[in-house]
């Protein structure tokens, strides 16, 4: 039977107090962390302390799997058309206009979405595909910007992962790359903390898979 806990902490620098139904104080704290709280104390409703370090009401089911009902979109966008710069130059000199339009559409229809749990990449013009990467699998990230990218406010973010099928994910020429990477780092840390994931080694970036 679920117990009602009072979870106290902060979110965005503001003090917060949530009422959460869970099977244990630890699960109540995990649910609060998944909702973006920095937990300082967990108490049983009525004043007794729950025992673990550590409003709105969360059900026992949500507390048992706090990530299931707390996913939020943190960043959404598409690669810049600068990805096609040399294709556009070639089109002027060699290639026909329809091919250039096709390349433009391919980039325009690539949708990148970062949520609090995963990275989603939608691709395709006529046939659509979806690639997903669970954030707890991200081991490290790297931000690079060429001189031209910095001049137009773009950057490239590369992620080293523990996913065997996609050991490296590379997002090129995206606007607000610094903001994207900071949101990614925070989300990865939060989801790893809730799931109790630990990494003990980080190698160099292997062969990369781009968007």
N, C-alpha and C positions, 0 to 999 in steps of 0.2 A: 504494500500500500504506500502510495506516495506521501511524502511529508512536505509541508510548506516551510520554505526558508526565506529569510530576509537577507539579500545580498547587497552589501554596501561597497562602493568604489567610486571611480571617476571615469569619465568618457569625454575626450576632447578638452580636458582641463576642468570640466564641471563635475561637481559631486552628483552621484546618482544612487538611487535606492530602489531595488527591484524585488518583487515578490515572485518566487519561483517554486513550482511544485516539482520535486525530484525524489529519487529513492535514497539519495545520500547528499551530504553537504558538498562532497567533491563534485558530484554530477551537477549540482546547482551552480557551483563556481565555474565549471566548464561551460555550462549553458550561458552564463553571463559573459564569459570571455569571448564566446562565439558571437555574441551580440555587440562586441566592441568595448567592453568594460575592462578597466584595470581593477581587479578585485582586491579589496583590503580586508574584508571581514564577511563571514557567513554565519548567520544566527538562525536558530529555530524560531518560527513565529511565536511570539509570546515572551521572548527575551533570553532563552537559553542559547548559548553558543553552540554552533554545529560541530566545532572541533577542527575543521580544516581552515587553512589560511584562505584566507580569501581576500511608486511604481506601478511596473507592469507585471502581469502574471503569465507564466509559461507552464504548459501542461507537463505531466509526467513523461509522456511519449517524447516531447521535444527535448526534455532534459536528458532522457536516455540516449538520444542521438541529437545533440545540440546543433550539429552542422546541417541537419536535414531541413530545418525550417528557417535558417538564418542567412541563406545565400543572398548576397547583394551584388549588383553590378557596380564595379569600382571605376572602370574605364572602358570606353568603346570608341572605335574609330576605324579608319582604313589606311593602308599605306599611301604615301604621297605619290602623285604622278611623276615626281622626279625619278622614280624607279624606271620609268620608260623614256628617260631623256634621250638616250642613244638610239632607241627605237624611233623616236620622233625625228631625230636628225637623219637617220637612215631613210625614213619615209619621205622626207623632203628630197633626198638625193637619189634614192633607189626604189624603195618599196611603194606599193600602191596605197592609196588612202584607206580602203576598207581594212587592210591589215593593221594600220595604225589605230583605227577606231576599235578594232577587236582587242588590241593590247590595252587601250585606255579603259575599255569596259571590264577587262579581266582584273585590272587593279581596282577599279571603282567597285566591283562586286565582291572584293575580298573584305570581309568584315572581321575585325579583331575585337573580342570582348573579354575583359578581365573581370571575374567575379571574386567574391571572397573565398571561393573554393577551387576554381579551375580557370584555365585559359582556353578559350574557344576560338577557333579560326574557321570561318565559313568561306568556301571558295567555289568558283564556277560561274559560268554565264548561263548556259542552257541546262546543264546538269550541276546540281549543287552538292557539295560534300562538307562534312564537318569533322574537324580534328579537335580533340580535347586533351588537355594535359592537367592532371590533378596537381594542385599547387604543393601538396606535401611531398611531391616527387622532385621539386626544384631544389637543387643543391647549391647553386650559385648563379649569379647573373653579372653581366658585363655591359657597360654602356660605352659606345664609341661614336665619334662624330668626325667626319672629314671636314675639311675647310669649307667646302661647298655646303655640306649639311648644316654646319653651324650658321652659315650666312642666311639660310632660309628657315632656320628654326627646327631642323629635323635631327634625328639620331637613329642609331641601330642598337637594339637590345638583344643580347645573346644569352640564353639560359642553358646551363649545364644541368641535366636531370638524371634521375636514377631509373628512368623508363628505358628498357632495353630496345624497344622499337624506335624511339626518338631520343637518343642520348643528348642531342643538342637541338634547341629550337632558336631560330634566328628571325627576328622581326626587323626588316630594313626600312629605312626612310619613313619613320613614323613621327608625326608631330607631337610635341610635348613628351619626348622620350624620357627626360629626367623625371617628370611627374609620374609617368607610367612606371618607371623602375622603382620609385619610392613606394608607390601603391603596391607594386608586386612584392617588394621586400617585406612590407608590413603585413600583407595578407599571408605570405608564406610563413612568417614567424608565428602568426596567430594560429593558423591551421595546424602547424607542426606542434605547437604547444598543447593544443586540445587533443591531438591524436597521439602525443607522446613520441613523435618521430625524432630520432637522433642520427646524425651523420658523423663519422669519425675521420673521413678522408675526402679531400676534394682534389681531383686531378686537373690537368690542363684541359682546355676546351678541345674536344675531338672534332672530327669532320662534322660540319654544321648542316642543319636542315633549315632552309629559309621558308618564308611564307609564299 
